[in-house]
Amino acid sequence: MEACISAQHWRRYVSLFLIFSAALNTAYAVTHYSIPEEMEESSVVANLAADLGLDVKTLSRRKMRLDIISNKKYMDVNKETGELYIVEKMDREYLCPAKTSCFLKMEAIIENPQRIFYIEIEIMDINDNAPHFRRDTINLDISEATQGGERFSVNNAVDPDVGSNSVKTYLLSENEHFTIEIQTGRDGSKFADLILKRVLDREEQAVHNLILTAVDGGVPARSGTASIVVRVLDTNDNAPKFDKDNYKIDIMENSPIGSLVVKLNATDLDEGTNSEILYSYSLYTSEKTQQTFHLNPNNGEITVKEMINYEDFRIYDMEVIATDKGPNSLTGQCKLTILVTDMNDNHPEISVKSFQSPVKEDIAVDTVIAVVSVSDKDSGENGIVDIRIADTLPFALRESSDNYYELVVSQPLDREKVPEYYITFTVTDRGSPPLSDNETMTLELLDVNDNVPQFPQSFYTITVMENNAPGALLSSLTAFDPDLHENQYLVYFIIEKEIVNTSMSMLFSINPENGNLYALKTFDYEIENEFLFHIEARDSGVAPLSSNVTVHIIIVDQNDNNPVIVSPWRAHGSVVEEKIPRSTDKGSLVSKVIAIDTDSVQNSRITYQFLQVTDATLFSLDQYNGEIRTMRMFSYRDPRHQRLVVIAKDNGDPALSATVTIKLSTVETAVKAYSDMTEVPLEYDIFSDINLYLVIGLGSVSFLLLITILVTCVLKCQKPMASKAAPPSRNSVISERNSTIADSTLVSNDAYWYSLFLAETRKGKLVVRQPVPKAGSRYIVSSLPRSTGLTETSDSAASTLQGSTTTGSSSS
């Protein structure tokens, strides 16, 4: 049903009728409303309080309610606004079936004082139902002899809607034989009669399919359809007819009794008994012919009744009549001429003189396998015999003498493709019709070792998780050899190959019988992450044949290595102590934690976090590069000692971690920590003592820098050796992740480095230069101990960190 009526348009369909029998306050007055069916829920019908003259403000207090006389509540009153609204959609056809008008009666009751108002809702019909027929298909049987103008009744359509929304007219699909005439009943209902315009012919069209459409008067109009199936009943108006008027048939002499000569077929376009046919000889058929041949009256088959002799009769003439079983029988006839043909009475014969089986599959081409002879007792063309074998066989026949033939090998044989051959010799004479005979022999082939073992794949990639159990099955590498017996028995080997003075057979083992590959040791991804070797499969034939396959073993990394803290360096379990000036600026680099992980790239990705911190507002930690910086300047309230515990976690599952404890002590000094790489002018007294100390310090640092460069060159020319780690120093090496330690020197793979230079002086300003490295440069940074001596004045010795750039470059 269609019920899409917008709330803002309902007033155009709703009319209010107020019926006052005496006065407005009379209790028995009926308030009348008209609404269309299928209004949406919550749609407002009217302001009931205003129509009844009630104060909206008192509706809740006076407990106004709406009682419907029928069983279901379709409407209610909004006590806040006094509006009468729809609670549930109303279907007029459901509430008032088969009625032209539909009313819904309700009572509105209020208290204090109690009053009852009678409300009557008239539900107006909308065109929400389509016409439909009681039956979807209407079957009619009409004889083809029915004359034009005949009238036939069909079922009418029904529409639950009323008035103009009910059935208005009928339409019939286009056709040449029928039309409709619309009739109106006493109650105003419409129905249609089917009228025959043109005489029917069952043989032309046995069934007529029509579509009858009922259309209502609504806007927009709705419709329903029904199929009319007209079956045309047959009358006997067609005579039987043979496929041909004349038949000429050849028959061999000595045809067996009962053999079929011909099957006549006559057809009648009628149906039922009008099309059932009986066959019979006409009076023009001779007695001899009727004695020699039998005619089946039901199916028209003519069979041999007596032996046929070519020398007695060579031609037989007959006439056959076909008669239908209709009330007024109709007939058809045909003529037959039967010609007797001389018969080839004897079959050719074949005789096998010699046959060699079995033979080896590598037998040479043109080798003779069998010798046969052929013969036929007939003479002339009927006695000439032809012999043949199937063209698909790898053999050929060649004539050795009169009627003797040799069977030779014409193509190389392969037992793996065809283990045996069924050779059928067929002999046929040249008679009419030709006679034939056949003889079948079985040739078996013996196997020779002519097939190499084959693996399903030429390359195998096998993944193995590191830390595997020794003896674990890695894969099954099975080859196939189509040969037989010992020629197909395979043995598997690992082709020896040394890897770092280790034989491949010490790492892997293969079952020689089934090709199962096992690991003989536990693999470590960090030591060796792949192996490449060959496996050979060899058969047991004479001489043996073999093939090999490449096996690629890939060791898959596990997160089995903890991160290692390499900077700031400290002895195992010890605490790193650092000193920083209390005057350090916000954002200054205090220290940098560097951890490395020997696992694969995914498992070795390090992140840094504070595990413990004395004051969380004072320091920040970059989770990716491990830099610890000040978030603000120190205040007098901050304790002198700060304890930082940093945890470095890898990206494995589960994650592994390492921690480092840094103890920071603040000192009273006027020197700033410079974390940015800027250049500031330095004003100083050339004759001060501190300058002398600086000259001595810079000379020492230059000497150490030269030593560092020499050591680095030696290390790059030789294989690096493990050395003891340098003792902890105050100036920690600042670097990115993925670094290694060698001879107290840190080699960084990243494209930048950080330096922290702490110094204090009474005079002038300090100049600090930071070179801008090229992308991909490597840095060697020496870790130097800090001088702890203090002068009597406020000047303090400066800690020095020197860095030098190697000339080599590496990819980051």
C-alpha positions in Angstrom: 0.0 0.0 0.0 1.1 3.5 -0.6 1.0 5.7 2.5 3.6 8.4 1.8 1.6 11.6 2.8 3.7 14.4 4.1 2.7 16.0 7.4 2.7 19.5 5.9 0.2 18.4 3.2 -2.3 16.5 5.3 -4.6 19.5 5.8 -5.6 19.5 2.2 -7.1 16.0 2.7 -8.6 16.5 6.2 -11.9 18.2 6.5 -13.4 19.0 9.8 -17.1 18.7 10.4 -18.5 19.9 13.7 -22.0 18.7 14.4 -23.8 20.6 17.1 -27.1 19.1 18.0 -27.9 21.6 20.7 -25.0 23.6 22.1 -21.2 23.5 22.3 -21.2 22.1 25.8 -23.8 19.4 25.1 -22.3 16.0 26.1 -23.8 14.1 23.2 -22.4 16.3 20.4 -20.3 14.3 17.8 -17.1 15.8 16.4 -16.5 14.5 12.9 -13.2 14.3 11.0 -12.3 13.0 7.6 -8.8 11.7 6.9 -7.2 9.6 4.1 -6.1 6.1 5.0 -2.4 5.2 5.4 -1.5 8.6 7.0 2.1 8.5 8.5 2.5 7.9 12.2 2.6 11.1 14.3 0.7 13.0 11.6 -1.6 15.6 13.2 -5.3 15.3 12.3 -6.7 18.4 14.1 -6.4 20.4 17.3 -9.0 18.5 19.3 -8.8 20.7 22.4 -9.6 23.8 20.2 -12.4 22.0 18.5 -14.0 20.9 21.8 -13.4 24.3 23.4 -11.1 23.0 26.1 -8.1 24.8 27.7 -4.9 23.1 26.6 -3.3 24.0 29.9 -5.8 21.8 31.8 -5.6 18.7 29.7 -2.9 17.0 31.8 -4.5 18.0 35.0 -7.9 16.8 33.9 -6.4 13.5 32.7 -7.7 13.6 29.2 -7.7 10.3 27.5 -9.0 8.8 24.3 -10.9 5.5 24.3 -11.6 3.8 21.0 -14.8 1.8 20.8 -13.1 -0.8 18.7 -10.3 -3.0 20.0 -7.2 -1.2 18.6 -5.9 2.2 19.4 -5.0 4.0 16.2 -5.0 7.7 17.4 -4.2 9.6 20.6 -4.2 13.2 22.0 -1.1 15.3 22.7 -1.9 16.7 26.2 0.7 19.5 25.7 -0.8 20.9 22.5 -4.3 19.3 22.4 -3.6 17.9 18.9 -5.2 14.6 17.7 -2.4 12.6 16.0 -1.9 9.2 14.3 -0.5 6.4 16.5 -0.6 3.6 13.9 -1.3 3.6 10.2 -4.9 2.8 9.2 -5.8 0.6 6.3 -9.4 1.2 5.2 -9.6 -2.1 3.5 -8.6 -3.9 6.7 -10.9 -1.8 9.0 -13.9 -1.8 6.7 -13.7 -4.7 4.3 -16.3 -4.7 1.5 -17.8 -1.4 2.6 -18.0 1.8 0.6 -17.7 4.0 3.8 -15.6 3.5 6.8 -15.9 5.3 10.2 -13.8 4.9 13.4 -15.7 6.0 16.6 -13.9 7.2 19.7 -14.6 8.8 23.1 -12.6 11.6 24.6 -12.9 11.6 28.4 -11.8 14.3 30.8 -12.2 14.6 34.6 -12.7 17.4 37.2 -15.5 17.6 36.2 -15.9 14.5 34.1 -17.1 15.0 30.5 -17.4 12.7 27.5 -17.0 13.8 23.9 -17.9 11.6 21.0 -15.5 11.7 18.0 -16.1 10.1 14.6 -13.3 9.6 12.2 -14.2 9.0 8.5 -11.4 7.1 6.8 -11.3 8.1 3.1 -10.1 5.6 0.5 -6.9 6.1 -1.5 -5.8 4.1 -4.5 -3.4 1.9 -2.6 -4.5 -1.5 -4.0 -4.0 -2.8 -7.5 -6.7 -4.9 -9.2 -6.0 -8.6 -9.2 -7.6 -11.7 -10.6 -8.7 -14.6 -8.4 -6.7 -16.9 -10.7 -3.4 -15.9 -12.4 -4.1 -18.3 -15.4 -7.5 -18.8 -17.2 -7.7 -21.9 -19.3 -10.2 -22.1 -22.2 -10.7 -25.1 -24.7 -12.2 -24.0 -28.0 -12.8 -26.2 -31.0 -11.2 -25.3 -34.3 -14.6 -25.7 -35.8 -16.1 -22.8 -33.7 -17.4 -20.0 -35.8 -16.4 -16.3 -35.4 -18.4 -14.1 -33.0 -18.6 -16.8 -30.3 -18.5 -15.3 -26.8 -16.6 -16.8 -23.8 -16.7 -15.7 -20.2 -13.6 -15.1 -18.2 -13.0 -14.3 -14.5 -13.4 -10.7 -13.5 -10.7 -8.8 -11.5 -11.3 -7.4 -8.0 -10.0 -4.3 -6.3 -10.3 -3.7 -2.5 -10.5 0.0 -3.2 -13.9 1.6 -3.7 -15.4 4.3 -5.9 -13.3 5.6 -8.7 -10.3 3.6 -7.3 -12.0 0.3 -8.2 -11.7 -1.6 -11.5 -12.6 0.7 -14.4 -11.7 -1.2 -17.6 -10.0 -4.2 -19.2 -7.3 -4.5 -21.9 -6.4 -7.5 -24.0 -3.0 -8.1 -25.6 -2.8 -7.8 -29.3 -3.8 -10.9 -31.4 -5.6 -11.8 -34.6 -8.3 -14.1 -33.3 -9.8 -12.6 -30.1 -11.1 -9.3 -28.7 -13.0 -8.4 -25.4 -16.2 -6.7 -24.6 -16.6 -4.9 -21.2 -19.8 -5.5 -19.3 -21.1 -3.6 -16.2 -22.9 -5.5 -13.4 -25.8 -4.2 -11.3 -23.4 -3.3 -8.4 -21.3 -1.3 -10.8 -18.5 -3.9 -11.1 -16.8 -4.4 -14.4 -16.2 -7.7 -16.2 -15.1 -8.7 -19.7 -16.2 -11.3 -22.2 -13.8 -12.9 -24.7 -15.0 -12.8 -28.3 -13.7 -15.0 -31.2 -13.0 -12.7 -34.2 -11.4 -15.3 -36.6 -11.8 -19.0 -37.0 -9.0 -21.1 -35.3 -6.8 -23.7 -37.0 -5.2 -26.1 -34.6 -2.7 -27.2 -37.1 -1.5 -23.6 -37.6 -1.4 -22.7 -33.9 -2.5 -25.2 -31.2 -2.3 -22.8 -28.2 -3.0 -19.1 -27.9 -1.5 -17.2 -25.0 -3.3 -13.9 -24.2 -2.8 -11.3 -21.4 -5.9 -9.7 -19.8 -5.2 -6.5 -17.9 -7.5 -4.9 -15.4 -7.0 -1.1 -14.8 -8.6 0.9 -12.0 -9.7 4.5 -12.1 -7.2 5.9 -9.5 -4.6 8.6 -10.1 -2.1 7.3 -10.9 -3.9 4.2 -12.2 -3.0 0.7 -11.0 -3.4 -2.6 -12.9 -3.3 -6.3 -12.6 -2.9 -9.0 -15.2 -4.0 -12.6 -15.8 -2.9 -15.1 -18.5 -5.5 -16.6 -20.8 -4.4 -19.9 -22.3 -6.7 -21.0 -25.2 -6.2 -24.5 -26.3 -7.6 -25.3 -29.8 -9.5 -28.6 -29.9 -8.9 -30.8 -33.0 -11.3 -31.9 -35.8 -10.5 -34.5 -38.4 -9.8 -32.2 -41.3 -6.4 -33.6 -42.5 -5.7 -36.8 -44.4 -2.6 -39.0 -43.7 0.4 -38.3 -45.9 3.5 -40.4 -46.5 7.0 -38.9 -46.5 7.4 -39.8 -50.2 4.9 -40.9 -52.8 7.4 -43.4 -54.3 10.0 -45.6 -52.7 12.8 -47.5 -54.4 14.5 -50.0 -52.0 17.4 -52.4 -52.6 17.5 -55.7 -50.6 20.1 -58.4 -50.5 19.2 -61.9 -51.2 19.3 -64.4 -48.3 18.1 -61.6 -46.0 17.1 -63.3 -42.7 13.4 -63.7 -42.0 12.1 -60.9 -39.9 14.8 -58.4 -41.1 13.5 -54.9 -41.7 13.2 -53.8 -45.3 11.8 -50.4 -44.8 9.7 -48.5 -42.3 7.0 -46.4 -43.8 6.0 -43.2 -42.1 2.7 -41.4 -42.7 1.8 -38.3 -40.7 -1.6 -36.7 -39.9 -1.6 -33.1 -38.7 -4.6 -33.8 -36.6 -4.4 -35.0 -33.0 -5.8 -37.8 -30.9 -7.7 -40.6 -32.7 -7.8 -38.3 -35.8 -4.0 -38.7 -36.1 -3.8 -42.5 -35.4 -3.0 -44.4 -38.6 -3.5 -48.0 -39.9 -1.3 -49.4 -42.7 -2.6 -51.9 -45.3 -1.8 -53.3 -48.8 -4.0 -52.1 -51.6 -5.8 -54.3 -54.1 -3.1 -53.6 -56.6 -0.5 -55.6 -54.6 0.1 -59.2 -55.8 -0.4 -62.3 -53.7 3.4 -63.2 -54.1 4.5 -59.9 -52.8 2.1 -60.1 -49.8 3.5 -63.6 -49.1 7.1 -62.5 -49.3 6.9 -59.4 -47.2 4.9 -58.6 -44.1 3.4 -55.2 -43.4 2.8 -54.2 -39.8 -0.6 -52.3 -39.7 0.3 -50.2 -36.7 3.8 -48.9 -37.4 4.2 -49.3 -41.2 7.3 -51.7 -40.9 7.8 -54.0 -43.9 9.9 -57.1 -43.0 11.0 -60.2 -44.7 8.4 -63.0 -44.4 10.0 -65.7 -46.6 13.5 -66.3 -48.0 14.4 -64.1 -50.9 16.1 -65.6 -53.8 17.7 -63.4 -56.5 17.3 -66.0 -59.1 13.5 -66.3 -58.5 12.4 -62.7 -58.3 14.5 -59.6 -58.8 11.8 -56.9 -58.4 8.7 -56.6 -56.1 6.0 -53.9 -56.6 3.5 -52.9 -53.9 1.1 -50.2 -52.9 0.4 -49.3 -49.2 -2.6 -47.3 -47.9 -2.6 -45.3 -44.7 -6.0 -44.7 -43.0 -6.7 -42.5 -39.9 -9.2 -43.5 -37.1 -11.3 -40.4 -37.2 -15.2 -40.4 -37.4 -14.9 -39.8 -41.1 -11.8 -41.7 -42.0 -9.4 -40.1 -44.5 -6.7 -42.1 -46.5 -3.3 -41.6 -48.2 -1.2 -44.0 -50.3 2.4 -44.6 -51.7 4.1 -47.0 -54.1 7.2 -49.2 -53.3 9.6 -50.9 -55.7 11.9 -53.5 -54.0 15.1 -54.5 -55.9 16.9 -57.7 -54.9 20.8 -57.5 -55.0 23.1 -60.5 -55.3 24.8 -61.1 -51.9 28.5 -61.6 -51.0 28.0 -64.7 -48.9 31.5 -65.5 -47.5 33.5 -63.5 -45.0 37.3 -62.9 -45.4 39.6 -64.8 -43.0 42.9 -63.8 -41.3 45.6 -66.2 -40.0 48.5 -65.2 -37.7 51.7 -67.0 -38.7 54.1 -65.6 -36.1 53.9 -63.0 -33.3 56.7 -61.7 -31.0 55.6 -60.4 -27.5 56.9 -58.9 -25.2 59.5 -56.7 -26.8 61.8 -53.9 -25.3 60.6 -50.4 -25.6 63.8 -49.4 -27.3 63.2 -51.8 -30.2 64.5 -50.5 -33.5 62.3 -49.0 -36.2 61.4 -51.4 -39.1 61.8 -54.5 -36.9 59.3 -57.2 -37.9 56.9 -58.2 -35.0 54.3 -60.4 -36.7 53.5 -62.2 -40.0 49.8 -62.7 -41.1 48.0 -64.1 -44.1 44.5 -63.3 -45.5 42.0 -65.3 -47.7 38.3 -65.2 -49.0 36.4 -68.1 -50.5 34.4 -65.7 -52.8 35.6 -64.9 -56.3 35.9 -61.8 -58.4 35.6 -58.5 -56.5 34.0 -60.3 -53.6 37.2 -62.4 -53.2 39.7 -59.5 -53.1 40.7 -58.8 -49.5 42.2 -55.6 -48.0 43.9 -55.6 -44.6 44.5 -52.6 -42.3 45.3 -51.6 -38.7 44.4 -48.4 -36.9 46.3 -45.3 -38.2 47.0 -44.2 -34.6 49.3 -47.1 -33.8 53.1 -46.8 -34.2 53.1 -49.8 -36.5 52.8 -50.4 -40.3 51.8 -53.3 -42.6 53.8 -54.2 -45.6 53.1 -56.9 -48.1 55.8 -59.6 -48.3 54.1 -61.9 -50.9 50.7 -62.7 -52.2 48.2 -62.4 -49.3 51.1 -62.3 -46.8 51.8 -59.2 -44.7 54.5 -58.2 -42.1 53.8 -56.0 -39.1 56.8 -53.7 -38.5 57.6 -50.9 -36.0 57.1 -47.5 -37.8 57.8 -45.1 -34.8 59.9 -45.2 -31.6 58.0 -46.8 -28.7 57.8 -45.4 -25.2 56.5 -47.7 -22.4 56.0 -44.8 -20.1 53.4 -43.4 -22.5 51.8 -46.6 -23.6 52.8 -49.8 -21.7 51.0 -52.2 -24.1 49.3 -52.1 -27.5 46.1 -53.8 -28.7 46.7 -54.4 -32.4 43.5 -55.2 -34.3 43.9 -56.6 -37.9 40.8 -55.8 -39.9 40.2 -57.6 -43.2 37.5 -56.5 -45.7 36.5 -57.8 -49.1 35.4 -55.7 -52.0 32.0 -57.3 -52.3 28.8 -55.3 -52.3 28.2 -54.9 -49.5 31.7 -55.7 -48.2 32.2 -58.3 -45.5 34.9 -58.0 -42.9 36.5 -59.8 -40.0 39.2 -58.9 -37.4 41.8 -60.4 -35.1 43.3 -58.6 -32.1 46.7 -59.3 -30.5 48.3 -57.7 -27.4 51.9 -56.5 -27.6 53.6 -55.9 -24.2 56.6 -53.5 -23.8 59.5 -54.2 -21.5 60.9 -51.2 -19.5 64.4 -49.8 -20.1 66.0 -47.1 -17.9 65.5 -44.1 -20.2 63.9 -41.5 -17.9 65.7 -39.1 -15.6 64.2 -38.5 -12.2 62.2 -35.3 -12.1 61.5 -33.0 -9.2 58.2 -31.1 -9.3 60.2 -27.8 -9.0 63.6 -26.7 -10.1 64.1 -24.4 -7.2 62.9 -24.8 -3.6 62.8 -22.0 -1.0 62.4 -23.2 2.5 62.0 -20.9 5.5 63.3 -22.1 8.9 62.8 -20.2 12.2 66.0 -19.7 14.0 66.6 -21.6 17.3 65.0 -24.6 15.7 65.3 -28.0 17.3 68.0 -30.3 15.9 66.6 -33.0 13.8 63.5 -31.0 12.8 61.9 -31.9 9.5 62.3 -29.0 7.1 60.5 -30.2 3.9 60.0 -33.3 1.7 61.7 -33.1 -1.6 60.3 -36.0 -3.7 61.2 -36.7 -7.3 59.3 -39.0 -9.7 60.7 -41.5 -12.2 58.1 -43.1 -14.6 60.3 -46.2 -15.2 59.5 -49.5 -13.6 61.1 -51.7 -10.9 64.8 -50.9 -10.1 64.7 -48.2 -12.8 62.3 -46.2 -10.6 63.8 -46.8 -7.2 65.3 -43.4 -6.2 68.1 -42.5 -3.8 68.6 -38.9 -2.5 71.9 -37.2 -1.7 73.1 -33.8 -0.6 75.8 -32.5 -3.0 78.6 -31.5 -0.7 79.5 -27.9 -0.4 81.7 -26.2 2.3 80.5 -23.0 4.0 83.1 -21.4 6.3 85.0 -24.7 6.7 81.8 -26.5 7.5 80.4 -29.3 5.3 76.8 -29.0 4.2 76.2 -32.6 5.4 77.0 -31.4 8.9 74.2 -28.9 8.7 71.5 -30.8 6.9 70.5 -34.5 6.4 68.2 -36.0 3.8 66.5 -39.4 4.0 67.8 -41.3 1.0 64.6 -43.2 0.6 61.8 -40.6 0.8 63.7 -37.3 0.4 62.8 -35.8 3.8 65.2 -33.0 4.6 66.2 -32.4 8.2 68.2 -29.8 10.1 71.1 -31.3 12.1 71.8 -28.2 14.2 70.2 -25.2 15.7 70.5 -22.1 13.4 71.2 -18.6 14.6 70.0 -15.8 12.3 72.7 -13.4 13.6 75.4 -15.8 12.5 74.1 -17.2 9.2 70.8 -16.3 7.7 70.7 -18.4 4.5 72.1 -21.6 2.8 72.1 -22.6 -0.8 73.0 -26.1 -1.9 71.9 -28.9 -4.3 70.1 -32.2 -3.8 70.5 -35.1 -6.2 68.0 -37.9 -7.0 69.5 -41.0 -8.6 67.6 -44.1 -9.8 68.9 -47.7 -9.5 68.9 -48.6 -13.2 71.9 -49.7 -15.2 73.3 -47.2 -16.0 71.8 -45.0 -13.3 70.3 -41.6 -14.2 70.1 -38.6 -11.9 68.9 -35.0 -11.6 69.4 -32.3 -9.0 67.4 -29.4 -7.6 68.6 -26.2 -5.9 67.5 -25.7 -2.3 67.5 -22.2 -0.7 67.2 -22.3 3.1 66.2 -19.0 4.6 66.6 -18.6 8.4 63.9 -16.4 9.8 64.8 -14.1 12.7 63.4 -14.4 16.2 63.6 -11.6 18.7 66.2 -13.5 20.8 68.7 -10.7 21.5 68.2 -7.9 24.1 69.1 -4.4 23.3 72.6 -3.4 24.5 73.3 0.1 25.9 76.4 1.4 24.3 76.2 5.0 25.3 76.5 6.3 27.9 79.0 3.5 28.6 79.1 2.0 32.1 80.4 -1.1 33.8 77.9 -3.8 34.3 75.3 -2.8 36.9 77.0 0.6 37.6 75.4 4.0 37.5 76.4 6.7 35.0 77.2 9.9 36.8 77.0 13.2 34.9 77.5 16.8 36.0 75.7 19.8 34.5 75.7 23.5 35.3 72.6 24.8 37.1 72.5 27.6 34.5 71.8 25.2 31.7 69.2 26.7 29.3 65.9 25.2 28.3 66.2 22.6 25.5 69.9 22.0 26.1 71.2 18.5 25.4 72.1 16.8 28.7 72.9 13.3 27.5 72.1 10.8 24.8 71.3 7.1 25.3 72.3 4.7 22.5 71.3 1.1 22.3 71.9 -1.5 19.6 70.2 -4.8 18.8 71.7 -7.6 16.7 68.4 -8.9 15.6 66.9 -8.2 12.1 65.8 -4.7 11.1 62.2 -5.2 12.3 63.2 -6.7 15.7 66.1 -4.2 16.2 64.1 -1.0 16.0 64.7 0.7 19.4 62.5 3.1 21.3 63.4 4.9 24.5 61.3 5.7 27.5 61.8 7.0 31.1 61.3 4.2 33.5 62.0 6.5 36.5 62.7 10.2 36.7 63.2 12.4 39.8 61.3 15.4 38.2 59.2 14.6 35.1 58.9 18.4 34.4 62.6 18.9 34.2 63.8 16.5 31.4 62.4 15.2 28.2 63.5 12.0 26.3 63.2 11.6 22.5 61.7 8.1 22.1 63.5 7.5 18.7 67.0 9.0 19.1 67.4 8.8 23.0 68.3 12.4 23.4 67.7 13.8 27.0 67.1 17.5 27.0 66.1 20.1 29.6 62.4 21.1 29.5 63.1 24.2 31.6 65.9 25.9 33.5 66.9 24.8 36.9 65.4 26.6 39.9 66.6 26.9 43.4 63.9 24.4 44.5 65.2 21.6 42.3 67.4 19.1 44.2 71.1 19.0 43.2 70.9 15.3 42.3 68.6 13.9 39.6 68.2 10.2 39.0 67.0 9.1 35.5 66.3 5.5 34.6 66.0 5.0 30.8 64.6 1.8 29.2 65.4 0.9 25.6 62.9 -1.6 24.1 63.1 -3.3 20.7 60.2 -3.9 18.3 60.0 -7.7 18.7 57.1 -9.7 19.9 57.5 -10.1 22.8 59.7 -7.0 23.2 63.1 -7.2 24.9 64.7 -4.3 26.7 67.7 -2.9 28.6 68.0 -0.1 31.1 70.6 2.5 32.1 70.6 4.6 35.2 72.0 8.2 34.9 72.8 10.2 38.0 72.9 13.9 37.2 74.5 16.4 39.6 74.2 20.1 39.1 77.1 22.5 39.8 77.1 26.2 40.4 78.8 27.8 37.4 78.3 30.6 34.9 79.1 28.5 31.8 76.2 27.7 29.4 75.6 24.4 27.6 75.5 25.0 24.0 73.3 22.5 22.2 72.8 24.4 19.0 75.6 24.6 16.5 76.0 28.3 16.3 79.0 30.6 16.2 79.4 33.3 18.9 82.2 35.8 19.1 84.7 35.3 21.9 86.2 38.2 23.9 89.1 37.2 26.1 92.3 38.4 27.7 95.2 37.1 25.9 97.4 37.2 29.0 94.9 35.3 31.3 95.9 32.0 32.9 92.8 30.3 31.5 94.1 30.9 27.9 97.3 29.1 28.8 95.2 26.1 30.0 93.2 26.2 26.9 96.3 26.1 24.6 97.6 23.2 26.6 94.2 21.4 26.4 93.8 22.0 22.7 97.3 20.7 22.0 96.5 17.5 24.0 93.2 17.1 22.1 94.9 17.5 18.8 97.4 14.9 19.7 94.6 12.5 20.8 92.8 13.3 17.5 95.8 12.4 15.5 96.2 9.1 17.4 92.5 8.4 16.9 92.8 8.9 13.1 95.8 6.6 13.0 94.0 3.9 15.0 90.9 4.2 12.8 93.0 3.7 9.6 94.7 0.6 11.1 91.3 -0.9 12.1 89.8 -0.3 8.6 92.8 -2.1 7.1 92.6 -5.1 9.4 89.8 -7.3 10.6 88.3 -5.7 13.7 89.1 -7.5 17.0 87.0 -7.5 20.1 88.4 -5.2 22.8 87.6 -4.1 26.2 85.1 -1.3 26.6 86.4 2.1 27.8 85.7 3.1 31.4 82.8 5.4 32.0 83.5 9.1 31.4 81.5 12.1 32.0 81.3 13.2 28.4 79.1 10.4 26.8 79.2 9.8 23.1 76.1 11.3 21.4 75.0 9.3 18.4 72.0 7.7 16.7 71.0 4.0 17.0 72.6 1.1 15.1 76.1 1.9 16.4 79.0 -0.4 17.4 81.9 0.1 19.9 85.6 -0.7 19.1 88.7 0.3 21.0 86.9 3.0 23.1 85.8 4.6 19.8 82.1 4.9 18.7 81.4 4.4 15.0 78.0 5.9 14.0 76.1 5.1 10.8 73.9 8.2 10.9 74.3 11.4 8.9 74.6 13.8 11.9 76.1 14.0 15.4 75.7 16.0 18.5 78.3 17.6 20.7 78.0 19.0 24.2 80.7 21.4 25.2 80.6 22.7 28.8 83.1 25.4 29.8 83.1 28.4 31.9 85.3 31.5 31.9 85.3 34.8 33.7 86.2 36.7 30.5 84.8 37.0 27.1 82.6 34.6 25.1 83.2 31.2 23.7 83.2 30.2 20.0 81.9 26.7 19.2 81.9 25.5 15.6 79.8 22.5 14.4 80.6 21.2 10.9 77.6 20.3 8.7 78.3 16.7 7.6 77.4 15.3 4.3 74.6 12.7 4.0 75.9 9.2 4.6 79.1 10.3 6.5 80.5 8.2 9.3 81.9 9.7 12.4 84.5 8.5 14.9 84.0 10.2 18.3 86.6 9.7 21.0 85.4 9.6 24.6 87.7 11.6 26.8 87.7 11.9 30.6 86.8 15.3 32.1 89.3 17.4 34.2 87.9 17.8 37.7 90.3 20.4 39.0 88.8 23.8 40.1 90.7 27.2 40.4 90.5 29.4 43.5 88.5 31.8 41.4 85.0 31.2 40.0 86.5 29.8 36.8 86.3 26.0 36.3 88.1 23.8 34.0 86.3 23.0 30.8 85.4 19.5 29.7 86.3 18.9 26.1 84.7 16.7 23.5 86.5 16.5 20.1 85.1 14.8 17.0 86.8 14.0 13.7 85.2 13.0 10.4 86.6 10.0 8.6 87.1 10.3 4.9 85.1 7.2 4.0 81.3 7.3 3.6 78.7 4.6 4.1 75.0 4.3 3.4 72.8 5.1 6.3 
